[in-house]
């Protein structure tokens, strides 16, 4: 078996089955984005004809794209799998945590609170996520099984060596493991897989007309109820698509005429800007932004 | 498209991260926004003219501050014909365990030698690890050729020294390439300054060598990871064994043995990719259904009747100790994990240690320290089903877990022998 997509798929299915075999209460973090949609597809292949040995869990920031939420609900219903939704807004109210402020108020960092609360509420010992090592430099150092302490913290210097096909998920009570089955996939691999497997996606991944404002750094931000425009902002209608589906307040659109997955692959082959660079406002803050968020319990 | 996984190893200053940075940059795998960030960082780190390529792989803050690679960094790039996964591993001695990790999944090792220094202690350490882990192909890249005036004589001298030094190691294929990662000579394109070198550039080499699987016997080895039992009205009696077929081939109708337990049964159905298939092939994740209703749990092996693995509660192995805390015989409670199987274990004897400089066997001092290689005898609470590592990478490898800390404290490869009392 030398085809690279077959090898990547086999590795991901092996990791999903190890998770089901090693943990008592795993969960699959599902956002309605392309990476977690691929995870669901891989879980079907790993556990069919049985049901998933874990629920789908979504931490809803309240700033999600309505198209992604609708897709999430439809997919869970179609598969007949259990979906648990916990809202960042509820955590903020309950704990008196101040909401994100500013022109583009991002709840990206705040969702860590809800994630940790949800892990505690359901006593999840493993959370499967769609993060990939090619996304970011700190993620390039992450293991498939990433052990977190009871505060969800990541210690990059104390990571367990991972050898061959052997994953050590032994933990003490209170600890949990973040599992990343598609660690070795790149953005292009994900799209090639979506094409090969004919996987359905939310519509905002493809070209559509959208009202946007252009930020100082040239990113295209959609206008919506959470974004505060000032007098200087010019709202324009552009033909765009989303390369990643995060929050409406911190995910930028890219200009695109891609109507299908093949078009997107062509577009990416010629792209000069990285996935997170093109679409995320939050990683531009500092060189170690992701490393710091992960140490604090972020995915 | 094929996939080639390789790892790089070298001394702290051999320019390992620079070489990878060069491959990524010159093959067009780095986006402009990342180059901009790097230019900014290179200035902060004190370099003000060119991009510090090492910053591409040194992703953690401590690594950037200390200018060393601490952990394995995985990097990806592709050319029209191949996708590459690089495990960039630390050169510093205290992180050798991470190199063992990066090497365990590699099809190829790139061992970097600084042309000024020649073969060093760490070259030998990295080569012996490649040997222990049975890496199918070793590429020795003699780097920093610019600093020895692109001397062919120096290159030949190092090559001869490497061949002489590693003669006793039983290496698979070895190739040599001269290069200068910093200036990009012979990395992506052939170099005029190294015109005496008859052979491909590094990238041409990586693109064209055959992807060789690690040596495996062709006996079928399937390990159960998870038992699928839908227990629905339609699938009331369904019981499927999910796992990966690591080697060989299995077909519906085959008579097989289930170990442990020595139970003989027949495969009634194979599912792969949500479909029923007549055969399962090496590397495929599949679900097997069996004729008899037997109690089979996670970690059990399903194998052909003709070529069965060893079964014993004692094994001999070569292992690399990976924990900061040294091991003394009899002190720590250990669990051995082989694929999906876990068995309580104890290291009973340290037969000898392996000197990584001379490759000689040294008498044991009853203690295993971080990064030491040793030949050991392990006793298990119940029998292990295994093959020699030289026969099968998956049924022949294991890790040891400390039962108190849950840390992975060692990794090992099993000898191809049945050990009896």
Interface residues (C-beta under 8 A of the other chain):
Chain A: X1 X2 X3 X4 X5 X6 X7 X8 X9 X10 X13 X14 X17 X18 X20 X21 X44 X45 X46 X47 X48 X49 X50 X51 X53 X133 X134 X136 X137 X138 X139 X140 X141 X156 X157 X159 X160 X161 X162 X163 X164 X165 X166 X168 X170 X171 X172 X183 X184 X186 X188 X189 X271 X272 X273 X274 X277 X278 X287 X288 X291
Chain B: X1 X2 X3 X31 X32 X33 X34 X37 X41 X57 X59 X60 X61 X62 X64 X70 X71 X72 X73 X74 X75 X76 X78 X83 X85 X97 X98 X100 X101 X104 X105 X211 X225 X226 X228 X229 X230 X235 X238 X240 X242 X243 X244 X246 X271 X273 X274 X281 X282 X283 X284 X285 X287 X298 X322 X335 X337 X338 X339 X340 X393 X394 X397 X398 X399 X401 X406 X407 X408 X411
